[in-house]
């Protein structure tokens, strides 16, 4: 049971890191996620069914997500459509594309084929199958986290982060913000699609409706992670996203298992997730306002202290 929660949370955490890149680092409200996670699941599933190796199938899923993100960025950049609407348009189009990828079927199972989660118990044969799945997924997540951490320490990654904070500053440095947005949103959705490819293998099927509500769930996980500790370092931001994803999945699991005690059913989870995001945003804004007020009071106190000191020196 515990192993399953952690595996589910770790698979989900890759998607949360992708959402973190678009919403927190690039400051781009992107709803492509709900479509690209299903795109990744569909591509990986059909690649595995067609006989491609697992690593190649996951690479195809990642590239499919990158392409979806670049479409959103292109609609936003070239047609001057707001990012939110551009993401909705791409997400809507992806539903039909995902059905095409799945051979005009809403659901394709991964039966009688080798997937990552049928292979891991063989690789880690000295462990119980559940623990083998956990260790294998953890290694994949740590690899993805390490690559993202290194990337956002490069000049290109730093430029992306700077664009999210102040686009005009990036333009003044002679960097094309449209290109950065295309690369950043592409990377974000590539990770989301990669998560979808892993999720399809973990649950044993791909579904065209897999991505419904994923962006809200991802935001909820990000908010949960932000309550754990504060930091602007990319390594801690990604770590916080992983912890938030695991905690969110644990809450959902215990809600399904024990929710009947307080008359909560699975039908209530989307409502509860939305309330959780709203409450988290409210608390975050309250904290920020309190922090700003405290900093202002300290600045006024320091200024008053300097004036008092100057007056004492002048009288002396």
SEMAR-738756 format. One record per residue: x, y, z of N, C-alpha, C in turn; residue in one letter. Coordinates in steps of 0.02 Angstrom, whole numbers, padded with zeros to 5 digits, always signed. Example, Ala and Ser with C-alpha at 12.3 -4.5 7.8 and 13.67 -1.06 7.14 Angstrom:
% SEMAR-738756
+00660-00284+00390+00615-00225+00390+00660-00165+00390a;+00642-00112+00354+00684-00053+00357+00645+00002+00394s;
***
This chain:
% SEMAR-738756
+00042-00060+00000+00000+00000+00000+00043+00063+00000x;+00090+00068+00048+00133+00126+00053+00177+00133-00009x;+00201+00075-00034+00243+00076-00093+00203+00104-00153x;+00140+00083-00159+00098+00107-00214+00088+00182-00212x;+00078+00210-00151+00069+00282-00144+00131+00319-00168x;+00189+00294-00148+00251+00327-00167+00264+00322-00242x;+00251+00264-00272+00260+00256-00344+00214+00304-00382x;+00151+00305-00362+00102+00349-00394+00123+00422-00387x;+00146+00441-00327+00168+00509-00315+00230+00527-00354x;+00277+00480-00361+00339+00494-00398+00325+00502-00472x;+00282+00459-00500+00264+00466-00571+00230+00534-00581x;+00186+00552-00536+00150+00616-00539+00197+00675-00531x;+00252+00666-00493+00297+00721-00478+00333+00747-00540x;+00345+00704-00590+00376+00728-00652+00330+00778-00686x;+00265+00764-00686+00217+00810-00714+00215+00875-00674x;+00219+00870-00608+00218+00929-00565+00278+00973-00579x;+00336+00943-00590+00396+00983-00608+00384+01019-00674x;+00352+00986-00722+00335+01019-00785+00289+01078-00775x;+00238+01070-00734+00192+01125-00719+00229+01180-00681x;+00275+01161-00637+00315+01210-00600+00353+01255-00648x;+00381+01226-00701+00420+01265-00749+00377+01317-00783x;+00317+01298-00805+00275+01346-00841+00245+01398-00793x;+00218+01376-00737+00181+01422-00693+00226+01463-00648x;+00279+01434-00622+00320+01469-00573+00383+01500-00605x;+00417+01464-00648+00480+01490-00675+00467+01536-00735x;+00424+01514-00782+00410+01555-00841+00353+01604-00831x;+00314+01596-00777+00256+01637-00763+00208+01637-00823x;+00194+01576-00848+00152+01566-00907+00095+01520-00888x;+00033+01546-00889-00025+01505-00870-00042+01457-00927x;-00018+01396-00923-00024+01348-00978-00071+01291-00959x;-00124+01283-01000-00171+01229-00990-00161+01171-01039x;-00106+01173-01075-00090+01118-01122-00082+01053-01084x;-00064+01057-01021-00051+00998-00979-00105+00945-00985x;-00168+00965-00982-00222+00916-00983-00224+00875-01047x;-00196+00902-01101-00192+00865-01163-00127+00829-01172x;-00071+00861-01152-00005+00832-01165+00010+00771-01122x;-00020+00766-01062-00009+00706-01021-00041+00646-01055x;-00099+00655-01085-00131+00600-01123-00093+00586-01187x;-00064+00638-01217-00023+00628-01278+00037+00583-01262x;+00071+00598-01207+00128+00557-01187+00108+00485-01174x;+00051+00476-01140+00027+00408-01126+00011+00371-01190x;-00022+00406-01237-00042+00375-01300+00019+00356-01342x;+00067+00402-01348+00126+00389-01389+00166+00331-01360x;+00179+00333-01294+00218+00280-01263+00183+00212-01270x;+00118+00211-01260+00080+00148-01265+00083+00119-01335x;+00071+00160-01385+00071+00135-01454+00141+00116-01476x;+00192+00151-01451+00261+00132-01468+00279+00065-01438x;+00259+00054-01375+00274-00010-01342+00236-00067-01376x;+00173-00056-01391+00132-00107-01426+00162-00123-01494x;+00193-00072-01526+00222-00082-01592+00291-00115-01589x;+00317-00127-01528+00380-00163-01521+00441-00120-01508x;+00432-00055-01498+00489-00013-01482+00513-00025-01411x;+00579-00016-01398+00604-00022-01329+00572+00030-01283x;+00571+00016-01219+00538+00060-01171+00570+00130-01171x;+00637+00132-01172+00670+00198-01170+00653+00239-01233x;+00649+00206-01290+00631+00241-01352+00559+00265-01349x;+00514+00224-01321+00444+00243-01314+00437+00305-01270x;+00475+00307-01215+00473+00365-01170+00503+00426-01203x;+00555+00416-01243+00584+00473-01280+00534+00501-01330x;+00499+00457-01365+00446+00480-01412+00393+00519-01374x;+00374+00494-01315+00323+00529-01275+00347+00599-01256x;+00409+00603-01234+00438+00668-01216+00437+00716-01275x;+00459+00692-01333+00462+00734-01393+00392+00755-01415x;+00343+00710-01407+00274+00728-01423+00249+00785-01378x;+00266+00782-01314+00248+00836-01268+00283+00901-01285x;+00347+00897-01304+00385+00956-01325+00351+00990-01384x;+00331+00949-01432+00297+00976-01492+00231+01010-01473x;+00193+00979-01428+00130+01009-01406+00142+01076-01372x;+00192+01080-01329+00208+01142-01295+00231+01196-01344x;+00269+01176-01395+00292+01224-01445+00234+01251-01487x;+00184+01209-01498+00124+01233-01534+00089+01287-01492x;+00082+01275-01427+00052+01326-01383+00091+01391-01385x;+00158+01385-01380+00200+01445-01380+00196+01481-01447x;+00192+01444-01501+00187+01476-01567+00121+01513-01575x;+00066+01483-01553+00001+01517-01555+00004+01581-01515x;+00035+01578-01457+00041+01636-01413+00086+01690-01443x;+00144+01669-01471+00193+01717-01497+00171+01748-01563x;+00150+01707-01610+00138+01732-01678+00069+01762-01686x;+00019+01735-01652-00049+01761-01659-00068+01809-01603x;-00021+01819-01556-00031+01865-01500-00093+01846-01459x;-00106+01782-01453-00161+01757-01413-00136+01747-01341x;-00175+01766-01290-00152+01756-01221-00134+01683-01208x;-00084+01674-01165-00059+01606-01152-00112+01558-01128x;-00157+01583-01086-00210+01540-01060-00254+01513-01116x;-00274+01556-01162-00317+01535-01218-00278+01491-01267x;-00214+01506-01277-00172+01465-01322-00168+01394-01295x;-00160+01387-01229-00157+01321-01199-00222+01283-01206x;-00278+01319-01197-00344+01288-01204-00354+01263-01275x;-00333+01303-01324-00340+01283-01394-00300+01220-01410x;-00237+01219-01387-00195+01161-01398-00223+01099-01363x;-00245+01108-01301-00274+01053-01263-00334+01024-01299x;-00376+01067-01326-00436+01045-01361-00418+01005-01424x;-00369+01031-01461-00348+00996-01522-00314+00930-01506x;-00279+00927-01451-00243+00866-01432-00290+00808-01419x;-00351+00822-01397-00398+00767-01384-00409+00726-01447x;-00421+00760-01503-00432+00725-01566-00368+00691-01590x;-00311+00725-01580-00247+00695-01600-00232+00633-01559x;-00247+00635-01494-00235+00577-01452-00277+00517-01473x;-00339+00530-01493-00381+00476-01518-00352+00446-01582x;-00324+00489-01624-00292+00464-01685-00231+00421-01668x;-00191+00444-01621-00132+00406-01601-00152+00337-01574x;-00207+00335-01537-00230+00272-01508-00270+00230-01557x;-00269+00249-01621-00304+00210-01672-00379+00218-01668x;-00401+00280-01653-00473+00297-01647-00507+00255-01592x;-00468+00238-01541-00496+00205-01482-00486+00250-01422x;-00535+00250-01377-00529+00292-01317-00482+00261-01266x;-00470+00196-01271-00430+00161-01220-00392+00105-01253x;-00326+00102-01240-00284+00047-01266-00246+00016-01208x;-00256-00050-01195-00222-00083-01139-00151-00104-01158x;-00110-00112-01107-00042-00137-01116-00039-00209-01090x;-00074-00253-01123-00076-00323-01103-00027-00364-01145x;+00004-00413-01113+00049-00459-01146+00107-00424-01182x;+00127-00366-01156+00186-00331-01182+00231-00313-01123x;+00295-00304-01137+00342-00286-01084+00342-00211-01074x;+00327-00190-01012+00330-00119-00994+00382-00110-00940x;+00393-00048-00922+00442-00033-00869+00424-00069-00805x;+00359-00071-00790+00337-00098-00725+00328-00174-00726x;+00335-00205-00783+00340-00278-00785+00414-00299-00787x;+00457-00252-00807+00528-00266-00812+00566-00254-00747x;+00544-00204-00709+00580-00186-00647+00586-00244-00597x;+00534-00284-00586+00543-00341-00540+00597-00391-00562x;+00609-00394-00628+00662-00437-00653+00731-00405-00642x;+00735-00340-00652+00798-00304-00642+00818-00306-00569x;+00770-00291-00525+00783-00292-00452+00752-00356-00423x;+00777-00412-00447+00747-00477-00427+00757-00493-00354x;+00804-00459-00321+00817-00472-00250+00767-00435-00206x;+00721-00396-00236+00671-00360-00198+00602-00386-00213x;+00555-00369-00169+00485-00382-00183+00463-00339-00242x;+00417-00362-00284+00397-00325-00344+00376-00253-00329x;+00341-00242-00273+00318-00174-00257+00377-00128-00243x;+00426-00153-00207+00485-00113-00191+00528-00102-00253x;+00530-00152-00297+00567-00144-00360+00538-00088-00402x;+00471-00084-00405+00438-00030-00441+00454+00038-00410x;+00456+00040-00344+00470+00102-00309+00542+00125-00322x;+00589+00080-00316+00659+00098-00326+00671+00120-00399x;+00643+00082-00447+00652+00100-00517+00622+00168-00533x;+00562+00182-00507+00531+00247-00520+00570+00303-00486x;+00595+00291-00426+00636+00341-00391+00698+00359-00431x;+00731+00308-00460+00791+00322-00500+00774+00364-00561x;+00717+00350-00593+00696+00390-00651+00683+00462-00630x;+00648+00472-00575+00631+00539-00552+00694+00578-00532x;+00741+00545-00498+00803+00578-00479+00844+00597-00540x;+00843+00555-00592+00878+00572-00654+00847+00634-00686x;+00781+00635-00691+00746+00693-00720+00760+00755-00679x;+00756+00749-00613+00768+00807-00569+00839+00833-00578x;+00888+00789-00581+00957+00810-00589+00968+00847-00655x;+00938+00821-00709+00945+00854-00774+00914+00924-00773x;+00855+00930-00743+00821+00995-00739+00861+01043-00696x;+00887+01019-00639+00927+01062-00596+00989+01089-00632x;+01023+01045-00669+01083+01066-00706+01063+01115-00762x;+01009+01100-00797+00988+01143-00853+00974+01214-00830x;+00939+01222-00774+00922+01289-00752+00979+01325-00717x;+01038+01293-00716+01098+01328-00693+01141+01351-00753x;+01122+01330-00813+01158+01352-00873+01135+01423-00892x;+01170+01454-00938+01152+01522-00961+01081+01522-00990x;+01065+01470-01029+00998+01467-01059+00944+01460-01006x;+00956+01417-00957+00907+01407-00903+00899+01470-00861x;+00954+01504-00846+00951+01566-00808+00912+01619-00847x;+00922+01621-00913+00886+01669-00955+00811+01656-00953x;+00792+01591-00953+00721+01574-00948+00691+01598-00883x;+00728+01586-00828+00703+01609-00763+00699+01685-00760x;+00748+01719-00790+00747+01792-00790+00688+01818-00831x;+00672+01784-00886+00615+01805-00927+00550+01800-00887x;+00542+01747-00847+00483+01740-00806+00476+01796-00755x;+00534+01821-00731+00532+01874-00682+00525+01943-00713x;+00559+01955-00769+00558+02021-00801+00575+02013-00875x;+00525+02010-00916+00535+01998-00988+00572+02056-01021x;+00559+02118-00998+00592+02176-01029+00667+02174-01018x;+00689+02148-00961+00761+02144-00947+00795+02096-00996x;+00760+02040-01012+00787+01992-01059+00792+02023-01128x;+00741+02061-01148+00742+02095-01213+00800+02144-01217x;+00812+02180-01162+00867+02229-01160+00935+02197-01167x;+00939+02133-01150+01002+02096-01157+01011+02066-01227x;+00963+02080-01271+00968+02056-01340+00946+01984-01350x;+00907+01957-01303+00883+01888-01308+00811+01888-01331x;+00794+01843-01376+00727+01839-01403+00681+01802-01354x;+00633+01837-01322+00590+01804-01273+00543+01752-01304x;+00525+01762-01367+00481+01713-01400+00514+01646-01406x;+00579+01646-01421+00616+01583-01426+00622+01550-01358x;+00633+01590-01306+00638+01563-01238+00571+01532-01216x;+00517+01566-01233+00451+01539-01215+00438+01474-01251x;+00456+01470-01314+00445+01409-01352+00484+01351-01322x;+00547+01364-01304+00588+01311-01275+00564+01292-01205x;+00545+01343-01166+00524+01330-01097+00458+01293-01094x;+00408+01315-01133+00343+01280-01134+00350+01211-01165x;+00395+01205-01214+00408+01139-01243+00438+01092-01191x;+00487+01116-01152+00517+01075-01100+00465+01056-01047x;+00425+01104-01027+00373+01091-00977+00326+01035-00999x;+00300+01040-01059+00253+00990-01084+00288+00924-01102x;+00352+00927-01117+00390+00866-01128+00393+00824-01064x;+00405+00857-01008+00406+00822-00943+00337+00796-00925x;+00286+00836-00940+00217+00814-00926+00200+00752-00967x;+00219+00752-01031+00206+00695-01074+00247+00634-01051x;+00308+00645-01029+00348+00590-01002+00314+00559-00942x;+00287+00600-00899+00249+00575-00842+00189+00534-00865x;+00155+00558-00919+00099+00520-00946+00121+00452-00973x;+00180+00450-01005+00205+00386-01030+00220+00337-00974x;+00247+00361-00919+00259+00318-00861+00194+00296-00829x;+00146+00343-00825+00082+00328-00793+00045+00274-00832x;+00046+00277-00898+00012+00227-00939+00041+00157-00925x;+00108+00153-00917+00139+00089-00903+00124+00065-00832x;+00120+00113-00786+00106+00094-00717+00035+00068-00708x;-00014+00101-00740-00083+00080-00732-00104+00028-00784x;-00063+00018-00835-00075-00036-00883-00118-00019-00942x;-00131+00045-00955-00170+00066-01013-00162+00141-01024x;-00178+00162-01085-00181+00233-01102-00253+00251-01117x;-00273+00310-01096-00341+00333-01106-00340+00404-01132x;-00383+00418-01180-00386+00485-01210-00408+00537-01160x;-00443+00517-01107-00467+00563-01056-00422+00566-00994x;-00362+00540-01002-00317+00534-00944-00301+00601-00912x;-00299+00655-00952-00274+00718-00926-00325+00763-00894x;-00388+00742-00888-00439+00787-00861-00423+00808-00790x;-00418+00874-00780-00406+00901-00713-00335+00896-00689x;-00288+00874-00731-00219+00863-00709-00185+00928-00689x;-00200+00983-00725-00166+01046-00710-00185+01071-00640x;-00248+01061-00620-00269+01082-00553-00236+01038-00500x;-00232+00974-00514-00199+00928-00467-00125+00947-00460x;-00094+00964-00517-00024+00984-00515-00013+01047-00475x;-00057+01096-00484-00053+01158-00445-00063+01145-00371x;-00109+01099-00355-00120+01082-00284-00056+01052-00254x;-00023+01009-00292+00039+00978-00268+00093+01032-00258x;+00097+01080-00305+00146+01134-00298+00132+01175-00235x;+00069+01190-00224+00050+01229-00164+00068+01192-00100x;+00054+01127-00099+00070+01087-00040+00146+01088-00028x;+00184+01081-00081+00257+01082-00074+00282+01148-00048x;+00250+01203-00068+00273+01269-00047+00262+01281+00028x;+00219+01242+00059+00209+01248+00131+00265+01214+00171x;+00303+01171+00138+00354+01133+00173+00415+01176+00191x;+00440+01213+00142+00496+01259+00155+00500+01309+00099x;+00531+01366+00112+00537+01420+00063+00607+01421+00034x;+00611+01429-00031+00676+01433-00064+00666+01455-00137x;+00717+01489-00165+00717+01507-00235+00768+01467-00275x;+00803+01421-00242+00852+01379-00276+00816+01325-00315x;+00837+01314-00377+00802+01268-00421+00803+01196-00393x;+00858+01176-00361+00862+01108-00335+00811+01097-00280x;+00798+01149-00240+00748+01143-00186+00677+01152-00213x;+00670+01192-00266+00604+01199-00297+00580+01132-00326x;+00624+01096-00360+00605+01031-00388+00595+00979-00333x;+00637+00982-00281+00628+00936-00225+00561+00949-00191x;+00544+01012-00184+00480+01031-00153+00421+01006-00195x;+00428+01009-00260+00375+00984-00305+00366+00908-00297x;+00421+00872-00290+00418+00799-00281+00382+00782-00215x;+00402+00815-00162+00370+00803-00097+00295+00821-00100x;+00280+00877-00131+00210+00898-00137+00168+00848-00175x;+00197+00819-00229+00161+00770-00269+00146+00707-00228x;+00195+00684-00190+00186+00624-00149+00134+00636-00095x;+00137+00694-00062+00089+00709-00010+00018+00715-00039x;+00013+00746-00097-00053+00753-00129-00083+00684-00144x;-00043+00640-00174-00068+00573-00190-00085+00534-00126x;-00047+00545-00073-00062+00512-00009-00129+00537+00018x;-00141+00602+00014-00205+00630+00036-00263+00602-00004x;-00254+00596-00070-00307+00568-00112-00320+00495-00095x;-00266+00458-00081-00273+00387-00065-00313+00379+00000x;-00292+00415+00052-00327+00408+00116-00397+00437+00113x;-00408+00486+00068-00476+00511+00059-00521+00458+00029x;-00494+00420-00020-00533+00366-00050-00546+00309-00001x;-00495+00296+00040-00499+00239+00086-00542+00253+00147x;-00536+00313+00175-00570+00329+00238-00619+00387+00232x;-00628+00413+00172-00673+00470+00163-00745+00456+00183x;-00765+00392+00178-00834+00375+00195-00850+00392+00268x;-00798+00395+00310-00809+00410+00381-00837+00480+00391x;-00821+00526+00345-00847+00595+00349-00891+00610+00288x;-00917+00557+00258-00964+00562+00202-00934+00596+00141x;-00869+00582+00128-00836+00606+00068-00830+00548+00019x;-00850+00560-00044-00846+00508-00095-00795+00531-00148x;-00772+00485-00191-00726+00505-00246-00753+00560-00290x;-00820+00566-00293-00849+00620-00334-00834+00689-00306x;-00813+00692-00242-00800+00757-00210-00727+00779-00218x;-00684+00736-00246-00612+00751-00245-00594+00812-00286x;-00625+00821-00344-00609+00880-00385-00630+00944-00350x;-00687+00942-00316-00708+01000-00277-00659+01015-00221x;-00637+00963-00186-00590+00971-00131-00522+00996-00156x;-00501+00971-00215-00438+00993-00244-00441+01068-00260x;-00496+01090-00290-00504+01161-00305-00504+01204-00243x;-00538+01181-00191-00539+01218-00127-00469+01221-00097x;-00432+01165-00103-00364+01163-00077-00320+01215-00112x;-00325+01220-00179-00285+01269-00216-00304+01340-00196x;-00370+01354-00190-00393+01422-00171-00368+01439-00101x;-00374+01392-00054-00351+01404+00014-00276+01416+00016x;-00239+01377-00023-00166+01384-00025-00146+01452-00053x;-00180+01474-00106-00165+01540-00135-00181+01596-00085x;-00237+01588-00049-00255+01639+00000-00203+01644+00056x;-00183+01586+00081-00133+01585+00135-00066+01613+00110x;-00047+01595+00048+00016+01620+00020+00014+01696+00014x;-00043+01724-00010-00049+01796-00016-00048+01830+00052x;-00080+01798+00101-00080+01826+00169-00009+01828+00197x;+00028+01773+00186+00098+01771+00209+00139+01825+00175x;+00129+01832+00109+00168+01881+00071+00153+01952+00096x;+00088+01966+00108+00069+02032+00133+00098+02045+00201x;+00096+01994+00244+00124+02002+00312+00199+02012+00309x;+00232+01975+00264+00305+01982+00257+00323+02051+00231x;+00285+02077+00183+00298+02144+00155+00286+02197+00208x;+00232+02188+00247+00218+02237+00301+00273+02236+00353x;+00297+02176+00370+00351+02171+00419+00415+02203+00394x;+00431+02191+00330+00491+02221+00301+00485+02297+00300x;+00425+02322+00285+00414+02395+00283+00423+02425+00353x;+00396+02391+00404+00403+02416+00473+00477+02418+00493x;+00514+02366+00475+00585+02364+00492+00624+02420+00457x;+00606+02432+00392+00640+02485+00355+00626+02554+00387x;+00563+02565+00407+00545+02628+00439+00582+02636+00506x;+00586+02580+00543+00621+02583+00607+00695+02598+00598x;+00726+02568+00547+00797+02581+00534+00808+02654+00513x;+00761+02679+00471+00767+02749+00449+00760+02797+00508x;+00712+02783+00553+00702+02825+00612+00762+02822+00658x;+00792+02763+00663+00851+02755+00706+00909+02796+00678x;+00917+02796+00611+00972+02835+00581+00960+02910+00592x;+00898+02933+00586+00883+03004+00597+00897+03023+00669x;+00878+02980+00716+00891+02994+00787+00966+02998+00800x;+01003+02953+00769+01076+02953+00778+01107+03016+00751x;+01084+03037+00692+01110+03099+00661+01094+03160+00703x;+01034+03162+00732+01014+03218+00775+01057+03221+00837x;+01070+03163+00867+01113+03161+00927+01183+03185+00911x;+01210+03164+00852+01277+03185+00834+01280+03260+00821x;+01225+03288+00790+01225+03360+00775+01221+03401+00840x;+01184+03376+00889+01180+03412+00954+01246+03407+00991x;+01281+03352+00981+01345+03345+01016+01396+03392+00986x;
***
